[in-house]
Amino acid sequence: MPIPPETFLTHSLTDLRLAQVLAAALHAVEPGAAVIRHLRMRPLPPARRIYALGLGKAALPMTQALAQCYPLRDALIITKHPGEPGFSPATLLTGGHPVPNADSVRAGQAALSFVSGLGAEDVLVCLISGGGSALMSAPRVPLEDLQTLTRLLLACGARIDEINTLRRHLDEVKGGGLARQTQAKVRSLILSDVVGNPLEAIASGPTAPDPSTRAQAWDTLKKYDLLPAAPPSVLQVLQNAEETPKADDPLFARVENALVGSNALAAEAALRQAQSLGFSPLFLGDDWQGEAREAALRFCHAGLGTATSLPLCVAAGGETTVTLRGEGKGGRNLEFALAAVTELAGQEGVTLVTLATDGEDGVTGAAGAVVTGETLARARLMGLDPADFLARNDSYTFFAALGDALKTGATGTNVNDLAFLFRA
């Protein structure tokens, strides 16, 4: 069900037109609709039996959409939030996120058992979305060591593609590992949450060839000076484990991976909506990465420096990172917004909105935040110094106090982050 535009209103975001633009972005990548659109264009091959494995934050609506189109012999759904499949037979399991937990390992073992029993005449449809890397795991190292490594990588500002390179080499179900464990024909329908949409990085590519090597995973640890802190079991696997399957592996002759939704699709839909409301649209691409606070400054400069006689809507997508320097509460979208507060101070008619498309920016309970030219003045009247909150990575506390933390709740989709700058 589409999210109503009113969901996006905050203390400073009161213009319903802006909220309609945000709602249009999420509506365009509603997971169930994306699956149905794809299957209408490219139906499944004939099969004696069809099985479904849903994985990720959008696994439930994606699997439900498949069940509307085809009778399923069985389904396993691995996702973040509990729910009712609404069809049978189906099993729904939850895992840990963003750090895998014991539930993630149980889900990984269940997935291996589920797919290994399928035969060459069966079709396995994998419905993959963001979050799957943590939600399903069959680690080659003790779970505690994998958790330690994940926290180290998140804290040091490693990019998601770098984190997933390590995950693929430390886990039996990642980097093509799931496809390797079944004899069935595999058709994967994928909702991308990764910059550039590399299939091996989305949920760590359980059915995709892995172009990376153990040596590259090792280099990531060296890059962030994590070799001394990494658990010994991690180093042992990276030195001795079997390589992940590559594109020339014969197993991929029976595997097809298809992208059904992406960050760019969401941004383009938002800009079409903005144009219909009288805004001049400008898309700055879906490949924004790097430190959130630095990306925010580049984005503000681009938006403020664009000449137009019409109201302007600038959009960009991607996934930035946050290097933890303090112990505050926040996420990359909230930190992006906080870094923009001083930059936009005093600008009339300007509104910046950051949005995690899954509705969850870190563990904050917010999807992002809203900044206007008045935000800095309002904060100072309340005794809030944005520089102080930024130094402590405490962006959520700052925006919650102002009533400008964007709270959509879980959206049911996940195609990375979006940032918008509206200029009246």
Buried (B, 14 or more C-beta within 10 A) or exposed (E): EEBEBEBBBBBBBEBBBBBBBBBBBBBBBBBBBBBBEBBEEEEBEEBEBBBBBBBBBBBBBBBBBBBEBBEBBBBBBBBBEEBEBEBEEBEBBBBBBBBBBEBBBBBBBBBBEBBEEBEEEBBBBBBBBBBBBBBBBBBBBEBEBBBBBBEBBBBBBBBBBBBBBBBBBBBBBBBBBBBBBBBBBBBBBBBBBBBBBBBBBBBBBBBBBBBBBBEBBBEBBEEBEBEEEBBEBBBEBBEEBEEBBBEEBEBBEBBBBEBBBBBBBBBBBBBBBBBEBEBBBBBBEBEBBBBBBEBBBEBBEBBBEBEEEEBBBBBBBBBBBBBBEEEBBBBBBBBBBBBBBBBBBEBEEBBBBBBBBBBBBBEBBBBBBBBBBBBBEBBEEEEBEBEEBBEBBBBBBBBBBBEBBBBBEBBBBBBBBBBBBBBE
